[in-house]
């Protein structure tokens, strides 16, 4: 018998089974082993739960509709119909113990186990189990707020996600223990969490972790490169290239072979002998002989193949959005197309400079690690807070999370070193890869002596640089001499300003060290 599954009407697909003779190894433990029960729920691992249908009628609207439907079609002689469920016995037993008028079961399992049970409770619309499980999850949010927030998002529970997100306010940065905590989430959802954390919950009324607010949603409009169908690139080609989405493109074998030895090795030549074309039966030259073209099957889509063919035949660049360009560049590297890669890399560098966040997400999604790292460094100058781009809607959350880690590490380096200069202290070493909040937590600036104008000016200069490090950590590197020039313009020099000059020199060195330290931070992969 097929397992019971949900359908679009909210009912479960019901099948009635005459119960076999009960065996102790198939029956669930007390109190779900009583013969006087009028319904059997069977788990996917073949454990039978003898339950009272009137409790299920009240506990779950979904099961209620299913049980009532079952009652209308079953035979009166069948006292204990069996309802097959897709959940395992541990999940079903936990839900039943919460629903029954008995002590609640211990909910001390790992987070993934609780999420599985919560997902089933949401599926069956079990209000009380959802409340009990949510309360247990929120009790763990003090230690793992991001993980609990992710559970709320995957379960479709906005209230759980928001209350878990509120536990992030005291954290210097957003971190999770395992990358798998973010499975199934989109980058835009993590962007929303970062904004919620950054703004301490002061968000608009339409803010949501489950649906993209209208002000963020990007209308799906076909870009010019998708609307225009390119003309045939070649005539009388002797090679047919097929794409992953069914496109067929004519090309010349010698052109493709010269562009890529990898592609040359993938070409399949026909076994059939050449035959005279029906239209040219009287022709005698070899050029009039029609041959079956060779074939080349590729994993890339039609747009990528068309773009590569255009580059092979005409050179130049291709005008497309970041995700398309990343796919073309990835194919260029994959097939070692040395003749087209320089133009693609030049175009990619220009794109990264202008739109680093879009370029990073596209490159990371395409597996272009070097290109992603290059774009991530440029994001440091542009800034990350509040930056929303359309690629966030399709990229997995993990890619955005890795950029967040990288960005926050670089920001922590800049803050720590600048605040150390403010304190007149020397900083040894650099911020560690796992130490993301050191600069924010341990260094509190001293108040300058208001009687000394140079100290007030110097403190203001540091504060401005710290603010820049918070929002644009890639912009704070200062060219040699600029600090002295700023001090001169502010008329800070006099005969007794030797101390200020020394501190400015320290600041100058620190700004240069920050740039070097940031360059050593690796983008997590």
Secondary structure, DSSP 8 states (H G I E B T S, - for coil): -----B-TTS-B-----------TTTB-STTS--TT-SEEEE-TT--EEEE-HHHHHHH-HHHHHHHHHHHHHS-TT-SSEEEE-SS-HHHHHHHHHHHSSS------S-HHHHHHHHHHHHHTT-HHHHHHHHHHHHHHTTT-HHHHHHHHHHHT-HHHHHHHHHTTTT-SS---S-GGGGTT-BHHHHHHHHHHHHTTT---TT--SSS--TTT-------HHHH-----S-SS-SEEEE-TTS-EEEE-HHHHHHH-HHHHHH-B---S--EE-GGGTT--SGGGEE---EEEE-SS-HHHHHHHHHHHHH-S-----HHHHHHHHHHHHHTT-HHHHHHHHHHHHHHHHH-HHHHHHHHHHTT-HHHHHHHHHHHHHH--TT---GGGGTSBHHHHHHHHHHHHHHHHHHHHHHHHHHHT----S---TT--SHHHHH-------TT-HHHHHHHHHHHHHHHHHHH-TTS----TTHHHHHHHHTT---TT-HHHHHHHHHHHHHHHHHHHHHHH-----
